[in-house]
């Protein structure tokens, strides 16, 4: 993509290209509030387990009307200097604290207090600060949940869990098949189950022609592949690499997305959404205006859009992070924080392609995996911030031996996988449809039937979406950036 223009809190791309632009202004009230101590804990302060199972009515506001806070990018110049090890005067940060009741105002207060302690923060804490600076709330990491409670209160955090919880649909066809497979495995072991799966696949091939869209066949094909991974791969080896795990996950996802026109990319590809955000940040706050790369992704899902000249370009729909099983907790949290920011940037770009869609609850789903175990998490706008929270109570996993196979048939891992595939396909259809509509609108705007232009700015989201995402600055005269030393 060419012709990228950037200014404060705004990312704009030439109308001949894919990305939609939105000229949002930045207004922040400056006032002081009393200081309170930040807290961290290693125990679970609050989680979906503590929330009543009965989901309450959807809440978009808290205790009346929410007054949106100012943008957080007013803190970015200070952060750029801090990451570069430069002298920076933090004495005027208190003047940027806001007294409003919005989430962004609460986040800004926490960010300022953490920035004042920046030199004493560890790598994991700095990565958590980067998430907050992006207007995003990470509810996934246990070690920072007391910070969230101090920031917004228990009731408000409960409202987030309750209103954003997703009900994982149960597919009747899969449940019938699962019950049969569990009984066969119990009676005859994996060999008997392999024969059962082969017979069921043969029945489908004999009576149907549209095999790509057959969900039952996809599930059976997934199990056929799982059998091979369980029987012929030793997952107890100590020298297993990230690629070993990634191949297993990628093949399962590839089967489930078969025939869905969803693109999968693997191998440290760069995220275009994060590239736009980093370019905007570097132009305004940094020293580098060219050769700015997007965040590298372990694994991503996306689709192809076409601009006014029918030039194809891939847009990311979600990002996944895959790590070896023996990765330490700090590294896991750091990589998670990085991937949350990438998915938040992806969500912002998706919303830019659907500017007139103000009612639909648009969200993306990130994936965090360590070895053969992981979980889906939802990235969605809540009030004037973005939250990341687990999609379901339990983690997902892929079997490594026959014992795991029994558990896999008893848990909801496949249900979550089906839900994820359906949501990504729905999101893909929505963004492709919106892109076509906007393409026709741009063509119509070249003619006029009156004085007023036909090309009108779309209505702003209310509350506004926190457009800026913080990525650490690029280091001068090198391809490396400060994430490599700070995160």
RODO-2510 file (C-alpha; in nm, 4 decimals, decimal comma):
residues 487
     n   res          X          Y          Z
     1     x     0,0000     0,0000     0,0000
     2     x     0,1250     0,3468    -0,0811
     3     x     0,0313     0,7061     0,0014
     4     x     0,0030     0,6892     0,3780
     5     x    -0,0720     1,0124     0,5621
     6     x    -0,0551     1,0382     0,9375
     7     x    -0,1307     1,2937     1,2066
     8     x    -0,2217     1,2837     1,5745
     9     x    -0,4526     0,9944     1,6693
    10     x    -0,5358     0,9499     1,3016
    11     x    -0,4375     0,6940     1,0442
    12     x    -0,5321     0,7790     0,6867
    13     x    -0,4700     0,6002     0,3614
    14     x    -0,5379     0,7270     0,0100
    15     x    -0,8952     0,6449    -0,0965
    16     x    -0,7640     0,4392    -0,3878
    17     x    -0,6286     0,1945    -0,1338
    18     x    -0,7863    -0,0457     0,1098
    19     x    -0,7689     0,1293     0,4450
    20     x    -1,0518     0,3656     0,5355
    21     x    -0,9654     0,6918     0,7083
    22     x    -1,1337     0,8594     0,9994
    23     x    -1,0351     1,2075     1,1119
    24     x    -1,0892     1,1904     1,4849
    25     x    -0,9852     1,4846     1,6965
    26     x    -0,8141     1,4689     2,0320
    27     x    -0,9532     1,6529     2,3344
    28     x    -0,8300     1,5857     2,6852
    29     x    -0,9258     1,7550     3,0107
    30     x    -0,6370     1,8170     3,2452
    31     x    -0,6987     1,8037     3,6160
    32     x    -0,5655     1,6413     3,9312
    33     x    -0,6948     1,3639     4,1514
    34     x    -0,5633     1,2174     4,4724
    35     x    -0,2852     0,9623     4,4359
    36     x    -0,3238     0,6006     4,5461
    37     x    -0,0801     0,3137     4,5525
    38     x    -0,0588     0,0641     4,2655
    39     x    -0,0823    -0,2976     4,3722
    40     x     0,0079    -0,6306     4,2191
    41     x    -0,0687    -0,9793     4,3405
    42     x     0,0147    -1,3318     4,2351
    43     x    -0,3259    -1,4657     4,3392
    44     x    -0,6508    -1,4480     4,1485
    45     x    -0,8394    -1,1429     4,2702
    46     x    -1,1388    -1,1841     4,0448
    47     x    -1,2131    -1,4005     3,7434
    48     x    -1,5079    -1,5408     3,5488
    49     x    -1,5177    -1,8247     3,8038
    50     x    -1,6305    -1,5739     4,0675
    51     x    -1,9094    -1,4382     3,8483
    52     x    -2,2647    -1,5803     3,8739
    53     x    -2,3492    -1,8048     3,5808
    54     x    -2,6668    -1,6095     3,5071
    55     x    -2,5627    -1,3475     3,2516
    56     x    -2,7172    -1,0078     3,3181
    57     x    -2,8446    -0,7658     3,0563
    58     x    -2,5792    -0,6169     2,8325
    59     x    -2,4308    -0,3013     2,9841
    60     x    -2,2441    -0,0411     2,7815
    61     x    -2,2323     0,2243     3,0554
    62     x    -2,1489     0,2283     3,4236
    63     x    -2,3387     0,4336     3,6822
    64     x    -2,4970     0,6651     3,4296
    65     x    -2,3405     0,8307     3,1298
    66     x    -1,9748     0,7784     3,0544
    67     x    -1,7775     1,0901     2,9722
    68     x    -1,5054     0,9746     2,7297
    69     x    -1,1538     1,0553     2,8399
    70     x    -0,8804     1,2159     2,6341
    71     x    -0,6448     1,0175     2,4157
    72     x    -0,3534     0,8393     2,5780
    73     x    -0,1089     0,9354     2,3048
    74     x    -0,0319     1,2571     2,4936
    75     x     0,1879     1,0260     2,7055
    76     x     0,3727     0,8768     2,4077
    77     x     0,6455     1,1464     2,3811
    78     x     0,7453     1,0744     2,7416
    79     x     0,7459     0,6984     2,6769
    80     x     0,9641     0,7363     2,3677
    81     x     1,2218     0,9227     2,5739
    82     x     1,2018     0,6722     2,8590
    83     x     1,2564     0,3742     2,6293
    84     x     1,5505     0,5475     2,4628
    85     x     1,7129     0,6163     2,7983
    86     x     1,6919     0,9922     2,7516
    87     x     1,6396     1,2453     3,0280
    88     x     1,2736     1,3323     3,0559
    89     x     1,0892     1,5703     3,2848
    90     x     0,7938     1,3818     3,4362
    91     x     0,6947     1,6598     3,6749
    92     x     0,4063     1,7795     3,4585
    93     x     0,2458     1,4351     3,4187
    94     x     0,0072     1,4969     3,7091
    95     x    -0,1536     1,7761     3,5095
    96     x    -0,2641     1,5163     3,2533
    97     x    -0,4592     1,3072     3,5052
    98     x    -0,8346     1,3274     3,4419
    99     x    -1,1199     1,3243     3,6907
   100     x    -1,3749     1,1689     3,4531
   101     x    -1,5403     0,8320     3,5102
   102     x    -1,4379     0,6825     3,1759
   103     x    -1,2119     0,3794     3,1510
   104     x    -0,9569     0,5790     2,9532
   105     x    -0,9364     0,8314     3,2380
   106     x    -0,8767     0,5474     3,4851
   107     x    -0,6171     0,3909     3,2560
   108     x    -0,4344     0,7207     3,2136
   109     x    -0,3996     0,7594     3,5907
   110     x    -0,2444     0,4124     3,6241
   111     x    -0,0140     0,4740     3,3263
   112     x     0,1193     0,7956     3,4778
   113     x     0,1960     0,6276     3,8099
   114     x     0,3751     0,3415     3,6358
   115     x     0,5697     0,5838     3,4169
   116     x     0,7008     0,7597     3,7273
   117     x     0,8413     0,4222     3,8396
   118     x     0,9590     0,3255     3,4910
   119     x     1,3247     0,2639     3,5813
   120     x     1,2279     0,0134     3,8504
   121     x     0,9741    -0,1741     3,6356
   122     x     1,0670    -0,5188     3,5093
   123     x     1,0221    -0,6309     3,1494
   124     x     0,6844    -0,7908     3,2188
   125     x     0,5545    -0,4781     3,3944
   126     x     0,6728    -0,2596     3,1072
   127     x     0,4916    -0,4791     2,8578
   128     x     0,1745    -0,4475     3,0690
   129     x     0,2192    -0,0694     3,0688
   130     x     0,2395    -0,0790     2,6887
   131     x    -0,1015    -0,2482     2,6796
   132     x    -0,2552     0,0184     2,9031
   133     x    -0,1005     0,2950     2,6917
   134     x    -0,2861     0,1423     2,3963
   135     x    -0,6203     0,1995     2,5688
   136     x    -0,6482    -0,1738     2,6253
   137     x    -0,7249    -0,3691     2,9428
   138     x    -0,5681    -0,7134     2,9819
   139     x    -0,7991    -0,9144     3,2092
   140     x    -0,6138    -1,2380     3,1284
   141     x    -0,2959    -1,2010     3,3332
   142     x    -0,3466    -1,3089     3,6937
   143     x    -0,0553    -1,1070     3,8328
   144     x    -0,2163    -0,7716     3,7486
   145     x    -0,5795    -0,8318     3,8443
   146     x    -0,5537    -0,6394     4,1709
   147     x    -0,4278    -0,3458     3,9655
   148     x    -0,7467    -0,3678     3,7575
   149     x    -0,9653    -0,3736     4,0693
   150     x    -0,7887    -0,0687     4,2096
   151     x    -0,8216     0,1009     3,8725
   152     x    -1,1932     0,0483     3,8044
   153     x    -1,3502    -0,1303     4,1012
   154     x    -1,4865    -0,4829     4,1445
   155     x    -1,8371    -0,4048     4,0158
   156     x    -1,7124    -0,2510     3,6950
   157     x    -1,4769    -0,5422     3,6316
   158     x    -1,7642    -0,7839     3,6951
   159     x    -1,9744    -0,5945     3,4412
   160     x    -1,7046    -0,6511     3,1811
   161     x    -1,6977    -1,0258     3,2454
   162     x    -2,0763    -1,0561     3,2491
   163     x    -2,1606    -0,8417     2,9478
   164     x    -1,8811    -0,9714     2,7251
   165     x    -1,9093    -1,3412     2,8057
   166     x    -1,9781    -1,5540     2,4989
   167     x    -2,1970    -1,8627     2,5081
   168     x    -2,0197    -2,1396     2,3170
   169     x    -2,2846    -2,3043     2,1013
   170     x    -2,3158    -2,6802     2,1119
   171     x    -2,3342    -2,8386     1,7682
   172     x    -2,5849    -3,1239     1,7813
   173     x    -2,4142    -3,3179     1,5025
   174     x    -2,0772    -3,2988     1,6751
   175     x    -2,2243    -3,4043     2,0115
   176     x    -2,3827    -3,7132     1,8593
   177     x    -2,0567    -3,8012     1,6851
   178     x    -1,8572    -3,7328     2,0036
   179     x    -2,0729    -3,9663     2,2124
   180     x    -2,0255    -4,2454     1,9578
   181     x    -1,6490    -4,1874     1,9438
   182     x    -1,6167    -4,1885     2,3233
   183     x    -1,7944    -4,5230     2,3432
   184     x    -1,5833    -4,6771     2,0647
   185     x    -1,2606    -4,5531     2,2279
   186     x    -1,3708    -4,6916     2,5640
   187     x    -1,4602    -5,0329     2,4192
   188     x    -1,1821    -5,0884     2,1653
   189     x    -0,9068    -4,8325     2,2139
   190     x    -0,7510    -4,6058     1,9548
   191     x    -0,7219    -4,8758     1,6862
   192     x    -1,0963    -4,9376     1,6952
   193     x    -1,1595    -4,5619     1,6939
   194     x    -0,9395    -4,5193     1,3849
   195     x    -1,1470    -4,7818     1,2054
   196     x    -1,4687    -4,6056     1,3104
   197     x    -1,3432    -4,2684     1,1817
   198     x    -1,2345    -4,4243     0,8505
   199     x    -1,5753    -4,5880     0,8028
   200     x    -1,7599    -4,2621     0,8779
   201     x    -1,5417    -4,0687     0,6337
   202     x    -1,6069    -4,3285     0,3638
   203     x    -1,9846    -4,2973     0,4131
   204     x    -1,9673    -3,9213     0,3581
   205     x    -1,7533    -3,9542     0,0448
   206     x    -1,9951    -4,2094    -0,0999
   207     x    -2,3137    -4,0074    -0,0500
   208     x    -2,2033    -3,6417    -0,0840
   209     x    -2,0159    -3,4314    -0,3377
   210     x    -1,9613    -3,1025    -0,1502
   211     x    -1,6954    -3,2330     0,0850
   212     x    -1,5261    -2,9003     0,1631
   213     x    -1,8257    -2,7602     0,3543
   214     x    -1,9144    -3,0777     0,5438
   215     x    -1,8458    -3,0064     0,9125
   216     x    -1,8649    -3,3710     1,0164
   217     x    -1,6055    -3,4641     0,7540
   218     x    -1,3775    -3,1839     0,8731
   219     x    -1,3998    -3,3079     1,2312
   220     x    -1,3278    -3,6649     1,1214
   221     x    -1,0295    -3,5434     0,9176
   222     x    -0,9012    -3,3560     1,2228
   223     x    -0,9178    -3,6758     1,4264
   224     x    -0,7437    -3,8718     1,1511
   225     x    -0,4569    -3,6236     1,1728
   226     x    -0,4613    -3,6302     1,5545
   227     x    -0,4304    -4,0099     1,5480
   228     x    -0,1096    -3,9777     1,3446
   229     x     0,0314    -3,7131     1,5789
   230     x    -0,0491    -3,9281     1,8833
   231     x     0,0778    -4,2549     1,7389
   232     x     0,3858    -4,1487     1,5433
   233     x     0,5164    -3,8369     1,7234
   234     x     0,6915    -3,8346     2,0597
   235     x     0,5661    -3,5202     2,2320
   236     x     0,7723    -3,5920     2,5465
   237     x     1,1005    -3,5029     2,3767
   238     x     1,2826    -3,2124     2,5385
   239     x     1,4089    -3,0623     2,2121
   240     x     1,0716    -2,9899     2,0512
   241     x     1,0696    -2,6508     1,8785
   242     x     0,8060    -2,3865     1,8186
   243     x     0,7751    -2,5158     1,4607
   244     x     0,6771    -2,8637     1,5842
   245     x     0,3844    -2,7249     1,7797
   246     x     0,2932    -2,4726     1,5112
   247     x     0,2642    -2,7438     1,2452
   248     x     0,0210    -2,9414     1,4612
   249     x    -0,1985    -2,6375     1,5302
   250     x    -0,1797    -2,5068     1,1737
   251     x    -0,2913    -2,8371     1,0227
   252     x    -0,5924    -2,8586     1,2552
   253     x    -0,6923    -2,4984     1,1792
   254     x    -0,6343    -2,5569     0,8077
   255     x    -0,8772    -2,8492     0,8032
   256     x    -1,1450    -2,6570     0,9942
   257     x    -1,1163    -2,3520     0,7635
   258     x    -1,1278    -2,5643     0,4490
   259     x    -1,3496    -2,4075     0,1822
   260     x    -1,3988    -2,0866     0,3856
   261     x    -1,1763    -1,8478     0,1853
   262     x    -0,9788    -1,7563     0,4978
   263     x    -0,6050    -1,7083     0,4504
   264     x    -0,3586    -1,8437     0,7060
   265     x    -0,0064    -1,7098     0,7329
   266     x     0,2763    -1,8631     0,9316
   267     x     0,6431    -1,7843     0,9732
   268     x     0,6969    -1,4449     1,1341
   269     x     0,4919    -1,2437     0,8829
   270     x     0,4548    -0,8717     0,9544
   271     x     0,1200    -0,7297     1,0633
   272     x    -0,0006    -0,4507     0,8355
   273     x    -0,2313    -0,3112     1,1056
   274     x     0,0563    -0,2727     1,3524
   275     x     0,2741    -0,1252     1,0771
   276     x     0,0246     0,1578     1,0219
   277     x     0,0150     0,2291     1,3951
   278     x     0,3934     0,2242     1,4310
   279     x     0,4362     0,4533     1,1293
   280     x     0,1905     0,7009     1,2789
   281     x     0,3730     0,6916     1,6127
   282     x     0,7190     0,7282     1,4579
   283     x     0,6169     1,0226     1,2396
   284     x     0,4814     1,2142     1,5359
   285     x     0,6911     1,1040     1,8319
   286     x     1,0011     0,9290     1,6954
   287     x     1,3093     0,9854     1,4836
   288     x     1,2412     0,7314     1,2086
   289     x     1,0008     0,8005     0,9227
   290     x     1,0911     0,5144     0,6872
   291     x     1,1625     0,1408     0,6979
   292     x     0,9201     0,0946     0,9858
   293     x     0,8044    -0,2649     1,0031
   294     x     0,4915    -0,4098     1,1562
   295     x     0,4979    -0,6578     1,4422
   296     x     0,6003    -1,0063     1,3363
   297     x     0,3263    -1,2646     1,3816
   298     x     0,3742    -1,6327     1,4552
   299     x     0,0415    -1,7114     1,2955
   300     x    -0,2447    -1,5059     1,1564
   301     x    -0,5795    -1,5387     0,9812
   302     x    -0,7033    -1,2930     0,7210
   303     x    -0,8758    -1,2369     0,3899
   304     x    -0,8114    -1,0612     0,0590
   305     x    -0,9672    -0,7243    -0,0260
   306     x    -0,9463    -0,5375    -0,3556
   307     x    -0,8939    -0,1642    -0,3988
   308     x    -1,0425     0,0635    -0,6678
   309     x    -0,7935    -0,0713    -0,9217
   310     x    -0,8685    -0,4324    -0,8244
   311     x    -0,5274    -0,4670    -0,6643
   312     x    -0,5422    -0,7418    -0,3992
   313     x    -0,4227    -0,6853    -0,0454
   314     x    -0,4499    -0,9090     0,2601
   315     x    -0,6094    -0,7725     0,5745
   316     x    -0,5502    -0,9512     0,9044
   317     x    -0,8552    -1,0639     1,1018
   318     x    -0,6768    -1,2029     1,4067
   319     x    -0,3329    -1,2992     1,5331
   320     x    -0,2037    -1,6028     1,7235
   321     x     0,1025    -1,6401     1,9446
   322     x     0,2698    -1,9818     1,9690
   323     x     0,5472    -2,0628     2,2165
   324     x     0,7303    -2,3812     2,3178
   325     x     0,5860    -2,5651     2,6158
   326     x     0,8797    -2,4878     2,8471
   327     x     0,8517    -2,1086     2,8072
   328     x     0,8679    -1,9186     3,1379
   329     x     0,5655    -1,7319     3,2743
   330     x     0,7231    -1,3875     3,2337
   331     x     0,7986    -1,4529     2,8668
   332     x     0,4465    -1,5883     2,8170
   333     x     0,2967    -1,2715     2,9654
   334     x     0,5249    -1,0462     2,7617
   335     x     0,4346    -1,2229     2,4372
   336     x     0,0660    -1,2155     2,5326
   337     x     0,0806    -0,8395     2,5947
   338     x     0,2444    -0,7895     2,2586
   339     x    -0,0180    -1,0000     2,0812
   340     x    -0,3048    -0,8205     2,2580
   341     x    -0,1781    -0,4913     2,1154
   342     x    -0,1496    -0,6440     1,7684
   343     x    -0,5075    -0,7732     1,7854
   344     x    -0,6260    -0,4354     1,9118
   345     x    -0,4592    -0,2693     1,6095
   346     x    -0,6236    -0,5317     1,3857
   347     x    -0,9645    -0,4583     1,5405
   348     x    -0,9184    -0,0853     1,4773
   349     x    -0,8348    -0,1495     1,1115
   350     x    -1,1375    -0,3787     1,0761
   351     x    -1,3620    -0,1071     1,2205
   352     x    -1,2149     0,1407     0,9717
   353     x    -1,3389    -0,0853     0,6938
   354     x    -1,6868    -0,0916     0,8477
   355     x    -1,7321     0,2770     0,9425
   356     x    -2,1108     0,2821     0,9111
   357     x    -2,1622    -0,0292     1,1204
   358     x    -2,2419     0,1273     1,4578
   359     x    -2,4763    -0,1345     1,6034
   360     x    -2,3133    -0,4714     1,5444
   361     x    -2,0809    -0,5950     1,8202
   362     x    -1,7606    -0,6292     1,6233
   363     x    -1,4747    -0,8084     1,7950
   364     x    -1,1802    -1,0236     1,7022
   365     x    -1,0440    -1,3339     1,8740
   366     x    -0,6783    -1,3750     1,9629
   367     x    -0,5067    -1,7052     2,0355
   368     x    -0,2319    -1,7694     2,2893
   369     x    -0,0680    -2,1127     2,2819
   370     x     0,2204    -2,2673     2,4741
   371     x     0,3043    -2,6076     2,3338
   372     x    -0,0140    -2,8072     2,2784
   373     x    -0,2249    -2,6033     2,5222
   374     x    -0,3742    -2,2579     2,4766
   375     x    -0,6867    -2,0479     2,4840
   376     x    -0,8948    -1,8100     2,2753
   377     x    -0,9457    -1,4560     2,4006
   378     x    -1,1857    -1,1873     2,2885
   379     x    -1,0657    -0,8362     2,1961
   380     x    -1,3589    -0,5939     2,1955
   381     x    -1,4430    -0,2307     2,2623
   382     x    -1,6035    -0,1757     2,6019
   383     x    -1,7136     0,1819     2,6780
   384     x    -1,4253     0,4003     2,5549
   385     x    -1,1533     0,1348     2,5975
   386     x    -1,0712    -0,2087     2,4570
   387     x    -1,0716    -0,5208     2,6734
   388     x    -0,9108    -0,8609     2,6245
   389     x    -1,0764    -1,1489     2,8107
   390     x    -1,0947    -1,5271     2,7786
   391     x    -1,3547    -1,6550     2,5379
   392     x    -1,4390    -1,9574     2,7544
   393     x    -1,3656    -2,0859     3,1035
   394     x    -1,1455    -2,3784     2,9974
   395     x    -0,8331    -2,3871     2,7847
   396     x    -0,8089    -2,5785     2,4594
   397     x    -0,5438    -2,8405     2,3849
   398     x    -0,4369    -3,0969     2,1276
   399     x    -0,3797    -3,4609     2,2346
   400     x    -0,0247    -3,5909     2,2715
   401     x    -0,1111    -3,9500     2,3701
   402     x    -0,4087    -4,1844     2,4062
   403     x    -0,4891    -4,0585     2,7570
   404     x    -0,5215    -3,7062     2,6163
   405     x    -0,7526    -3,8445     2,3490
   406     x    -1,0015    -3,9565     2,6141
   407     x    -0,9956    -3,6113     2,7737
   408     x    -1,0186    -3,4365     2,4360
   409     x    -1,3472    -3,6167     2,3687
   410     x    -1,4803    -3,5100     2,7092
   411     x    -1,3940    -3,1378     2,7037
   412     x    -1,5223    -2,8460     2,4943
   413     x    -1,2026    -2,7876     2,2911
   414     x    -1,3729    -2,8789     1,9628
   415     x    -1,6770    -2,6656     2,0530
   416     x    -1,4501    -2,3641     2,1035
   417     x    -1,2696    -2,4387     1,7789
   418     x    -1,5996    -2,4521     1,5867
   419     x    -1,7104    -2,1248     1,7499
   420     x    -1,3799    -1,9595     1,6556
   421     x    -1,4028    -2,0729     1,2928
   422     x    -1,7630    -1,9522     1,2609
   423     x    -1,6821    -1,6108     1,4097
   424     x    -1,3752    -1,5513     1,1923
   425     x    -1,5732    -1,6504     0,8819
   426     x    -1,8558    -1,4144     0,9822
   427     x    -1,6069    -1,1321     1,0412
   428     x    -1,4469    -1,2007     0,7037
   429     x    -1,7844    -1,1812     0,5276
   430     x    -1,8727    -0,8549     0,7051
   431     x    -1,5486    -0,6771     0,6186
   432     x    -1,5544    -0,7943     0,2554
   433     x    -1,9143    -0,6793     0,2141
   434     x    -1,8396    -0,3416     0,3755
   435     x    -1,5330    -0,2978     0,1550
   436     x    -1,7418    -0,3494    -0,1597
   437     x    -2,0075    -0,1038    -0,0410
   438     x    -1,7482     0,1613     0,0385
   439     x    -1,5793     0,1015    -0,2969
   440     x    -1,9069     0,1770    -0,4770
   441     x    -1,9577     0,4836    -0,2557
   442     x    -1,6191     0,6227    -0,3593
   443     x    -1,7052     0,5685    -0,7255
   444     x    -2,0401     0,7466    -0,6816
   445     x    -1,8644     1,0382    -0,5113
   446     x    -1,6925     1,1235    -0,8407
   447     x    -2,0244     1,2605    -0,9699
   448     x    -2,2639     1,5085    -0,8136
   449     x    -2,6345     1,5888    -0,8309
   450     x    -2,6204     1,8985    -0,6137
   451     x    -2,4037     2,1350    -0,4161
   452     x    -2,3422     1,9014    -0,1224
   453     x    -2,0852     1,6296    -0,1738
   454     x    -2,2124     1,2730    -0,1765
   455     x    -1,9065     1,1552     0,0134
   456     x    -1,9904     1,2175     0,3781
   457     x    -1,7815     1,1274     0,6805
   458     x    -1,9227     0,8271     0,8654
   459     x    -2,0711     0,8800     1,2106
   460     x    -1,8219     0,8500     1,4942
   461     x    -1,8521     0,5532     1,7253
   462     x    -2,0047     0,6436     2,0583
   463     x    -1,8138     0,6029     2,2819
   464     x    -1,5153     0,6627     2,0512
   465     x    -1,2713     0,3804     1,9833
   466     x    -0,9204     0,4346     2,1315
   467     x    -0,7432     0,4558     1,7979
   468     x    -0,3790     0,4816     1,9077
   469     x    -0,1786     0,1687     1,9901
   470     x     0,1587     0,2036     2,1606
   471     x     0,4536     0,0182     2,0123
   472     x     0,8026     0,0775     2,1434
   473     x     1,0202     0,3044     1,9267
   474     x     1,2419     0,1821     1,6486
   475     x     1,6135     0,2073     1,7203
   476     x     1,8147     0,4327     1,4911
   477     x     2,0346     0,2694     1,2230
   478     x     1,9135    -0,0824     1,2956
   479     x     1,6191    -0,3055     1,2147
   480     x     1,5740    -0,3791     1,5863
   481     x     1,3310    -0,1957     1,8098
   482     x     1,3150    -0,1457     2,1828
   483     x     1,0735    -0,4355     2,2288
   484     x     1,3715    -0,6675     2,1892
   485     x     1,5382    -0,5215     2,4963
   486     x     1,2357    -0,4061     2,6959
   487     x     0,9930    -0,6887     2,6336
***
